[in-house]
Amino acid sequence: MDRIIKIKLFDQAYTFKANAQVFHAEKIANYVVEQVEKAGASAAAHSKLDTVILAALNIASDYFEMKRCREKLFEDIDQRCKVLVEYIDANA
């Protein structure tokens, strides 16, 4: 089900259709707004474009950090599974 999501950036309203679950779309939109506001507050002399680029870089940084943590978690789970399999094989 499509739903219209509204956000406000730089005193301008933006609307878009969300075909994903509405909760996730709203959460994503709010995160983007939060990051843009945070980037704008860090340096008041920047242009809107500079602010949006800084926000995008921060979002990308967060994404890659989460991706790294996820990969590390999977490696840890894989290693633990191998240890368990070896233990079971040795004690079966």
PAMAR-297589 format. One line per 10 residues: number of its first residue (from 0); their letters; for each residue x, y, z of C-alpha. Coordinates in steps of 0.1 Angstrom, whole numbers, plus 5000, padded with zeros to 4 digits. Example, Ala and Ser with C-alpha at 12.3 -4.5 7.8 and 13.67 -1.06 7.14 Angstrom:
// residues 2
0> AS> 5123,4955,5078 | 5137,4989,5071
This chain:
// residues 92
0> MDRIIKIKLF> 5000,5000,5000 | 5014,5034,4990 | 5013,5062,5014 | 5024,5098,5012 | 5052,5108,5035 | 5060,5145,5042 | 5092,5160,5054 | 5104,5195,5058 | 5140,5206,5049 | 5152,5242,5048
10> DQAYTFKANA> 5117,5255,5054 | 5105,5237,5023 | 5080,5208,5024 | 5087,5176,5004 | 5063,5148,4998 | 5069,5113,4984 | 5052,5080,4980 | 5064,5052,5002 | 5058,5017,4988 | 5077,5001,5017
20> QVFHAEKIAN> 5061,4996,5051 | 5050,5031,5063 | 5068,5028,5096 | 5101,5022,5079 | 5096,5050,5054 | 5087,5075,5081 | 5116,5064,5102 | 5140,5068,5072 | 5126,5102,5063 | 5129,5114,5100
30> YVVEQVEKAG> 5165,5101,5101 | 5174,5121,5069 | 5158,5153,5083 | 5177,5147,5116 | 5210,5143,5098 | 5205,5174,5076 | 5196,5195,5107 | 5227,5181,5125 | 5249,5189,5095 | 5234,5224,5093
40> ASAAAHSKLD> 5240,5231,5129 | 5276,5221,5128 | 5285,5250,5105 | 5261,5278,5099 | 5281,5294,5070 | 5276,5264,5047 | 5252,5265,5017 | 5222,5242,5015 | 5242,5220,4991 | 5271,5218,5014
50> TVILAALNIA> 5248,5209,5043 | 5231,5182,5023 | 5264,5167,5011 | 5277,5167,5047 | 5245,5149,5058 | 5248,5124,5030 | 5284,5117,5040 | 5274,5112,5076 | 5246,5089,5065 | 5270,5069,5043
60> SDYFEMKRCR> 5295,5067,5072 | 5267,5054,5095 | 5257,5029,5068 | 5293,5015,5063 | 5299,5013,5101 | 5267,4993,5105 | 5277,4971,5075 | 5311,4965,5091 | 5295,4956,5124 | 5271,4932,5106
70> EKLFEDIDQR> 5299,4915,5088 | 5319,4912,5120 | 5289,4897,5137 | 5284,4871,5109 | 5321,4862,5111 | 5318,4857,5148 | 5287,4836,5144 | 5304,4815,5117 | 5334,4810,5139 | 5313,4800,5169
80> CKVLVEYIDA> 5293,4775,5148 | 5326,4759,5136 | 5338,4755,5172 | 5304,4740,5181 | 5305,4716,5152 | 5341,4705,5161 | 5331,4700,5197 | 5300,4679,5187 | 5321,4659,5163 | 5348,4653,5189
90> NA> 5323,4642,5216 | 5298,4622,5195
